[in-house]
Amino acid sequence: MEFKFYPKKQRLVLINRDFQFRYTGAAVLVGLLSTVLTSSLIIYPLYSFKILRMPFFLPTPILGLIGLAAVLNISLVGFMGILMTHRVAGPMYSLVRQFRRIEEGRWYGQMRIRDGDDMRYVVRNFNAMIESIHTQSRMDSDKVRQIREVLVATDIDETEKINRALVDLKLLDSKLRARLHVERESEGSDADQKA
């Protein structure tokens, strides 16, 4: 028996580089500023109370500690920033993909997110919206099928077929227009004819 080994799927951490780098950069800047501020707040009182004697410069060990703290702070904040933005960028990327699918006319399927991702509320509401659109489309399709069945029925008079179909089409048209917030064309055409 021969075993097949599949390469381990790599986890893509940088999904939306612009978004992730922008917010991670802001977090790193805040971390750097907090390191400088904290160091200043610690060193200034030591200098003003003459515990540290620094005529014009800081001693090398203190500068080294400040630099090390800044590098550690920037590294830690940068790493955590990338990981945290990854949890938001992933669902955003999936959401954009779903928008493109809907734009292409594919109104089916649920959006899924990974364990640990944020934006669950947005994804849940997006899926509910897609389900509602799908349900409404199915109901409209069923109504069109019923109208077609009335039109092809053999046991009904032709005039009766047309009247029933027109009533059903008018009702379907009013529902679609209400969903799309479209004004009635007849009102617009009446105003054009009067002018």
N, C-alpha and C positions, 0 to 999 in steps of 0.2 A: 504494500500500500504506500502510495506516494503522498506526502504532505505538501500542500501549497502554503507558502508564507506570503502574506500580503503586507506591504509596507504599512506602518502605522500612520494613520491619518494625522497630518500635522494640524495643529490648532492655529488658525489665522487670528493673530491678536490685533493687527492694524487693519481694520475693516474700512474705516473712513478716515484716512490719514489727516486730511485738513481739519476735520472736527476734533479728532483725538489730539493732534499736536497743538491746536489752538488752546483747548481747555487744559491740557497737561502743561503747556507753557505758562498759562496763567497761574496754575497751581504751583509750578516751580518758582515763578517770580514771587508769589506770596510766601513760599517757604524760604527763599533767599532773603527777602526783606525781613521776615520774622527772625531769621538767624542773626542778621546784622543788628536788628533792634534789640534782641535779647542780649547779644554780646555787648552792645553799647550800654545797656542798662546794668549789666553786671560789672563792666570794667570802669565806667565813669565814677560810680561811688567809691570803688577801690582806689582810684586815682585821686579823687577829691579829698578823701580822708587820709591820704598819704600812706595807704597800706601798700600800694604799688608805686614805685618811683619810676616815672617815665619822663625823661626830659623832653624828647622830641619824637620818640618812636616807641613802638611796643616791642617788648623782648621777643626773641625768636620763638621760644616755646609757646607763648600766648598766641602769637600770630599763627603758628602751626596748628594749635588747637582750634582757633577760629576757622581757619581754612579747612581743617578736617571736618569740623561740624557743618560747615557750609556744603562741602562735597557730599557728606553723608545725607544731609537734609535734602539736597537737590536730587540725589540718586533715589532716595526713598520716596520722595514726593513724586518724582517723575515716573518711577515704576508703578506706584499705586495709582497715579493719574491715568496711565495707559490701561491698567487693568480695570479701573472703574469706568472709564469712557468706553471700554470694550463692551461692557454690559449694556450700554445705551446704544452704541453704534451698531451692534448686531441687529437688534430689533428695528432700528431705523433703516438699515440696509434691506431687511426683509420686507418692511412696509413699502419702501420704494419699489421693490420688485413686484409686490402685489398691486400697487398702483398701476404699474406698466401692464400687468396682466389684465386688469379691469379696462384700461384704455384700449387694449386689443380686443375687448369684447368677451373675455373669458371671466364670467361672473361667478364662478364656482370655486370651491376649495377653501379651506380654512388656513389661516396663517398660524404657523407654529413657532414657538421660541424655545430656546435651550433652557435647561435648568440654571438658575442663578441669574438670568437676564432680568433687567428692569423693564419698565413700561408694560407690565402685564395688563394694567387697566386699559391702556390704549389698544393693545392687541385684542383684548376681550371685546371692547366696543367696536373695533374694526370688523371682527368676525361676526358680531351681531348685525352690523350694517350689511355685510355681504349676504348673510342669511336672509335678511329682510328683503333685499333687492332680488335675490334668487326666488323667494316665495312670491313676491309681487309679479315677477316675470312669468313664473309658472302659472299663476292665476290668470294673467293676461293671455297666455298661450292657450289655456283651457277655454277661455271665453271665445277666442278666435276660432278654435276647433268647434265649439258649439254653434257659432254663427255659420260656419261652413256646413255643418251637418244639417242645419235648417235649410240652407240654400240648395243642398243636393237631395233633400227629402222628396220622395215621390208621392206621398199621401196628402200633401198640402197644396192648395191652390197657389199659383205663381204670384199673384198679388199679395196673398197672405205671407208667403215666403219673404218677399221683398220688404214688406212692412215689419215683420218680426226682425229681420236682419238689420234693417235701418234703426229700429229702436235699440237693439243690442249694440250696434256700432256707435250710436250716439252716446249710450251709457258708458261704453268703454272709452270713447273719446273724452268724455267729461272727466272720468277717473284719471286718465293719463295726463290731461291738461292740469288737473288739480295737483297731481304729483310734481309736475314740472313748473307749476306756477305760471302758466301761459294764459294770456287773455284770450277770450273767444275771438276767432277770426271773423265771425259774422259781424261782431260789433265794429271791428276795424274796417271791414269792407263796406258796412252800411255808412260809416262816416265818410269814406272815400267817395261813395256814390252820391252822397248829399252835396259834397263839395264840388 
